[in-house]
Amino acid sequence: MSTRTHAARVALAILSSALAGTTALAADFNLRIHTLVQSPHPYNDMAAFMKENIEARSDGRIEIRIFDSGQLGQDPAVISEVGLGTIDLMISTTSNAAQQVPEFSIFTMPYLFTSMDDLIERVGPGTPVHEHFEKVYEERGVGMKLLALGGSGARSMSTRSVAVEGPGDLNGLRMRTPPSPMDAETWSAFGMLPVTVAWGELYAAMQTGIADALESSLPGYTGSKLYEVAPNLALTEHVIQVNHTSMSSVTWNRLPEDLQQIVLEVAEEANLHGLEKAKEYDDKLVETLQAEHGVTVTRPDKAVLIAVAEPIQAKLAADLDLVAEFELMSR
């Protein structure tokens, strides 16, 4: 997306907020929240939860408008806008923020968590990991306040034409990765050829053969209709996806202390709401994908995949200057 096109989208979003009606005009603070995904998806459920509860608990002093499906742009550009205060809130995967926060790459390390419950116990609000990344935000000067880290489902692999039964089926496939060095290094270790493609361009990349394979959460795979161009789903569950809920520091500092507390509390509650929705989606979507969309589902032996992944974890951490984060996650 060109800079001019992105600026036009943001300007349109601001104008839309200004014209949203008398309720929005009556609020003291009119905030915009970005997600990149289409529903059904935990991020959009979290955004709706935050809108409902923040507006109610603030007695209408805060009004929130949700812009899902990447209406405000792709994540790297949106993160910059959040830093400037042009966009107020965002909920997204940490892997899409790895350019601005390289330490987030640790969360794409394969088989780092055993389950979503394990994830939230280790990275949720109040944990040493959360506190570490609060400091990283400050040190990096990204202009955002970290409200919460959470989990939004297991990521699995899908391909255009190969039904994946084990590591041998991956060799030589062009694997779409987000702009995360950890992803590129990981899939290279499995003999794949990493190709960096933005999420919003992924459908076309798979359709035209720029990439042969992708990995995503099941809600992301379903909501973006990626089953149409990658109809072979392998339940590798190689990553339990970590998401971040972040707020513009500009916006945060504009809010009085009582409203800051409301926003923080609701974000933490939305985190748990998103976790439960992610579990629900993961349980139901496999059946739906097979029954309604003709997706071929395989279940590779994860023990075999872990045997490939575990030996490279420490090396990946060292190569990508993530030793501190790896040690913190290993406690």
VMD Tcl script that draws the C-alpha trace (Angstrom):
set ca {
  {0.00 0.00 0.00}
  {1.38 3.43 -0.94}
  {1.97 6.09 1.73}
  {-0.59 8.32 0.01}
  {-3.23 5.56 -0.04}
  {-2.62 4.69 3.60}
  {-2.82 8.36 4.64}
  {-6.10 8.67 2.76}
  {-7.52 5.64 4.60}
  {-6.54 7.03 7.98}
  {-7.96 10.45 7.08}
  {-11.23 8.81 5.99}
  {-11.37 6.85 9.26}
  {-10.88 10.05 11.27}
  {-13.58 11.81 9.25}
  {-15.94 8.87 9.74}
  {-15.38 9.04 13.48}
  {-16.11 12.76 13.48}
  {-19.39 12.19 11.63}
  {-20.45 9.11 13.60}
  {-23.39 10.84 15.25}
  {-24.41 12.65 18.36}
  {-23.33 9.86 20.74}
  {-19.74 10.03 19.50}
  {-19.77 13.80 19.66}
  {-20.96 13.69 23.26}
  {-18.00 11.57 24.40}
  {-14.92 13.20 25.93}
  {-12.63 10.78 24.07}
  {-13.34 9.20 20.67}
  {-10.95 6.30 20.15}
  {-10.23 4.06 17.17}
  {-9.18 0.42 17.52}
  {-7.50 -1.56 14.74}
  {-7.52 -5.26 13.96}
  {-6.13 -6.85 10.83}
  {-8.53 -9.78 10.61}
  {-12.02 -10.65 9.45}
  {-14.58 -12.28 11.73}
  {-14.89 -14.84 13.16}
  {-11.65 -14.15 15.01}
  {-10.68 -13.67 18.67}
  {-9.16 -10.24 17.94}
  {-12.52 -8.90 16.77}
  {-14.26 -10.51 19.75}
  {-11.75 -8.78 22.03}
  {-12.28 -5.46 20.28}
  {-16.07 -5.76 20.67}
  {-15.62 -6.68 24.36}
  {-13.43 -3.63 24.92}
  {-15.84 -1.30 23.13}
  {-18.86 -2.49 25.12}
  {-17.21 -2.51 28.51}
  {-15.08 0.62 28.25}
  {-18.03 2.67 27.01}
  {-20.27 1.32 29.79}
  {-17.80 1.67 32.64}
  {-16.74 5.14 31.56}
  {-20.38 6.27 31.51}
  {-20.02 7.30 27.90}
  {-16.93 9.44 28.42}
  {-15.07 7.15 26.03}
  {-16.51 6.17 22.65}
  {-14.75 3.45 20.62}
  {-15.03 2.64 16.94}
  {-13.70 -0.68 15.65}
  {-11.91 -0.88 12.30}
  {-11.35 -4.56 11.51}
  {-10.11 -6.36 8.38}
  {-7.14 -4.01 7.98}
  {-9.31 -0.99 7.13}
  {-6.65 1.30 8.60}
  {-3.76 -0.49 6.87}
  {-1.32 -3.31 7.49}
  {0.22 -3.74 10.93}
  {3.69 -2.18 10.37}
  {2.11 1.07 9.14}
  {-0.57 0.96 11.83}
  {2.04 0.54 14.57}
  {3.65 3.76 13.35}
  {0.28 5.51 13.39}
  {-0.39 4.25 16.93}
  {2.99 5.64 17.96}
  {1.96 9.01 16.59}
  {-1.46 8.89 18.23}
  {-3.34 8.87 14.91}
  {-4.76 5.44 15.79}
  {-5.47 4.79 19.47}
  {-5.57 1.03 20.04}
  {-4.65 -2.17 18.26}
  {-5.02 -5.90 18.83}
  {-2.80 -8.11 16.71}
  {-0.23 -10.86 16.61}
  {3.19 -10.10 18.04}
  {4.89 -11.54 14.94}
  {3.58 -8.63 12.86}
  {5.27 -6.20 15.27}
  {8.70 -7.84 15.09}
  {10.13 -5.08 12.90}
  {9.50 -2.45 15.59}
  {9.90 -4.82 18.56}
  {12.44 -7.49 17.52}
  {12.15 -9.16 20.93}
  {8.63 -10.26 19.97}
  {10.24 -12.76 17.60}
  {10.73 -15.10 20.56}
  {7.02 -15.93 20.44}
  {7.28 -17.49 16.99}
  {9.81 -20.03 18.24}
  {8.33 -23.46 17.47}
  {6.81 -25.48 20.30}
  {7.57 -22.86 22.97}
  {4.21 -23.42 24.73}
  {2.29 -26.62 25.36}
  {-1.19 -25.06 25.36}
  {-3.05 -21.76 25.53}
  {-3.44 -22.15 29.29}
  {0.33 -22.63 29.58}
  {0.82 -19.49 27.48}
  {-1.41 -17.23 29.57}
  {0.20 -18.41 32.80}
  {3.62 -17.46 31.45}
  {2.96 -14.21 29.55}
  {-0.31 -12.79 30.90}
  {-0.69 -9.49 32.80}
  {1.39 -9.34 35.97}
  {3.92 -11.95 34.85}
  {7.68 -11.30 34.56}
  {7.35 -11.72 30.78}
  {4.69 -8.99 30.56}
  {6.81 -6.68 32.72}
  {9.83 -7.38 30.52}
  {7.98 -6.33 27.39}
  {6.61 -3.21 29.04}
  {10.24 -2.18 29.51}
  {11.10 -3.21 25.94}
  {8.36 -0.88 24.63}
  {9.90 1.98 26.60}
  {13.46 1.20 25.55}
  {12.50 0.83 21.89}
  {10.59 4.11 21.93}
  {7.70 2.69 19.92}
  {5.27 5.22 21.38}
  {2.90 2.54 22.65}
  {1.81 1.26 26.05}
  {1.46 -2.51 26.35}
  {-1.90 -3.30 27.91}
  {-1.83 -7.09 27.68}
  {-0.24 -10.13 26.08}
  {-2.48 -13.12 25.44}
  {-3.14 -16.18 23.31}
  {-5.32 -16.46 20.24}
  {-5.10 -20.05 19.08}
  {-2.68 -22.57 17.71}
  {-1.01 -21.87 14.38}
  {-0.92 -24.69 11.87}
  {0.23 -25.10 8.29}
  {-1.68 -25.25 5.03}
  {-0.52 -25.77 1.47}
  {-1.67 -25.37 -2.09}
  {-1.12 -28.95 -3.25}
  {0.74 -31.12 -0.71}
  {-0.94 -33.05 2.08}
  {1.70 -32.77 4.80}
  {2.23 -35.94 6.84}
  {5.73 -35.18 8.15}
  {8.88 -33.04 7.77}
  {9.85 -34.73 4.51}
  {6.84 -33.22 2.77}
  {8.05 -29.68 3.50}
  {11.38 -29.73 1.70}
  {11.61 -27.14 -1.07}
  {8.18 -25.56 -0.51}
  {8.02 -21.76 -0.60}
  {6.74 -20.83 2.86}
  {5.04 -17.51 3.45}
  {6.38 -15.78 6.55}
  {5.55 -12.46 8.22}
  {8.45 -10.00 8.66}
  {9.90 -12.06 11.52}
  {13.47 -13.43 11.40}
  {12.45 -16.26 13.74}
  {9.89 -17.52 11.22}
  {12.39 -17.43 8.37}
  {15.04 -19.29 10.36}
  {12.56 -21.87 11.64}
  {11.14 -22.85 8.29}
  {14.58 -22.90 6.71}
  {15.50 -25.56 9.30}
  {12.65 -27.67 7.91}
  {14.07 -27.32 4.38}
  {11.54 -24.71 3.24}
  {12.18 -21.50 1.30}
  {10.88 -18.46 3.25}
  {8.99 -15.78 1.30}
  {7.94 -12.63 3.18}
  {4.39 -11.61 2.30}
  {2.07 -9.22 4.16}
  {-1.08 -10.82 5.57}
  {-3.34 -8.67 3.40}
  {-1.52 -9.92 0.27}
  {-1.41 -13.58 1.28}
  {-4.48 -14.82 -0.60}
  {-3.12 -13.49 -3.89}
  {0.37 -14.83 -3.15}
  {-0.99 -18.33 -2.65}
  {-3.31 -18.05 -5.63}
  {-0.51 -17.04 -7.99}
  {2.10 -19.44 -6.62}
  {4.40 -16.84 -5.08}
  {4.08 -19.05 -2.00}
  {3.26 -22.76 -1.73}
  {2.51 -22.89 1.98}
  {1.39 -20.69 4.83}
  {0.94 -20.97 8.57}
  {-1.81 -19.26 10.51}
  {-4.37 -19.57 13.26}
  {-7.51 -21.45 12.27}
  {-9.71 -18.33 12.64}
  {-7.30 -16.41 10.41}
  {-7.26 -19.23 7.86}
  {-11.06 -19.45 7.86}
  {-11.95 -15.78 8.11}
  {-9.71 -14.82 5.18}
  {-10.97 -17.81 3.12}
  {-7.44 -19.10 2.68}
  {-8.85 -22.61 2.37}
  {-9.80 -21.61 -1.18}
  {-6.15 -21.27 -2.20}
  {-4.53 -23.60 0.37}
  {-7.01 -26.49 0.83}
  {-4.59 -28.85 2.60}
  {-4.48 -28.22 6.34}
  {-1.84 -29.92 8.51}
  {-2.53 -29.57 12.23}
  {1.09 -29.00 13.19}
  {0.13 -26.63 16.04}
  {3.76 -25.50 16.00}
  {3.06 -22.14 17.63}
  {0.50 -21.05 20.20}
  {-0.05 -17.55 18.89}
  {0.73 -14.62 21.17}
  {-1.18 -11.39 20.62}
  {-0.62 -7.92 21.99}
  {-3.16 -5.29 22.96}
  {-1.39 -1.94 22.73}
  {-2.43 1.68 23.13}
  {-0.89 4.85 21.80}
  {1.19 6.52 24.50}
  {-0.18 9.83 23.22}
  {-3.73 8.65 23.83}
  {-2.88 6.99 27.15}
  {-1.34 10.21 28.46}
  {-4.43 12.21 27.42}
  {-6.70 10.07 29.58}
  {-7.27 10.97 33.23}
  {-6.14 8.35 35.73}
  {-9.61 6.89 36.35}
  {-10.14 6.25 32.63}
  {-6.64 4.79 32.29}
  {-7.55 2.28 34.98}
  {-10.78 1.34 33.21}
  {-8.99 0.82 29.89}
  {-6.30 -1.32 31.51}
  {-8.75 -3.48 33.46}
  {-10.98 -4.06 30.45}
  {-8.01 -4.89 28.22}
  {-6.92 -7.57 30.69}
  {-10.46 -8.98 30.84}
  {-10.70 -8.90 27.04}
  {-7.48 -10.89 26.97}
  {-9.13 -13.77 28.84}
  {-12.29 -13.44 26.73}
  {-10.17 -13.75 23.58}
  {-8.42 -16.82 24.97}
  {-11.72 -18.62 25.56}
  {-13.02 -17.64 22.11}
  {-9.79 -18.95 20.56}
  {-10.30 -22.33 22.25}
  {-13.89 -22.40 21.00}
  {-12.89 -21.59 17.43}
  {-10.08 -24.11 17.33}
  {-12.42 -26.86 18.53}
  {-15.14 -26.11 15.98}
  {-13.34 -24.88 12.89}
  {-11.60 -28.11 11.86}
  {-14.95 -29.86 11.52}
  {-16.42 -26.89 9.64}
  {-13.49 -26.69 7.26}
  {-13.80 -30.37 6.37}
  {-17.58 -30.52 6.15}
  {-18.36 -27.21 4.47}
  {-15.23 -26.32 2.52}
  {-13.76 -29.67 1.50}
  {-10.45 -29.07 3.25}
  {-8.12 -32.06 3.50}
  {-6.90 -32.31 7.11}
  {-3.81 -34.22 8.21}
  {-2.39 -34.68 11.70}
  {1.39 -35.02 11.51}
  {3.14 -36.63 14.47}
  {4.11 -33.58 16.54}
  {6.79 -35.56 18.35}
  {8.63 -35.90 15.02}
  {8.29 -32.17 14.32}
  {9.42 -31.29 17.84}
  {12.48 -33.49 17.36}
  {13.49 -31.22 14.46}
  {12.59 -27.98 16.25}
  {13.96 -28.42 19.78}
  {17.67 -28.65 18.85}
  {17.51 -25.34 16.99}
  {15.74 -23.33 19.71}
  {18.86 -22.24 21.63}
  {20.70 -21.54 18.36}
  {17.80 -19.44 17.06}
  {17.78 -17.44 20.29}
  {21.53 -16.81 20.05}
  {21.49 -15.99 16.33}
  {18.65 -13.50 16.74}
  {19.93 -11.91 19.96}
  {17.01 -13.28 21.95}
  {18.94 -15.14 24.64}
  {17.48 -13.02 27.46}
  {13.93 -13.61 26.22}
  {14.57 -17.34 25.68}
  {15.96 -17.73 29.20}
  {13.01 -15.80 30.62}
  {10.56 -18.07 28.80}
  {12.46 -21.17 29.93}
  {12.18 -20.45 33.66}
}
mol new
graphics top color blue
foreach p $ca { graphics top sphere $p radius 0.5 }
foreach p [lrange $ca 0 end-1] q [lrange $ca 1 end] { graphics top cylinder $p $q radius 0.2 }
display resetview
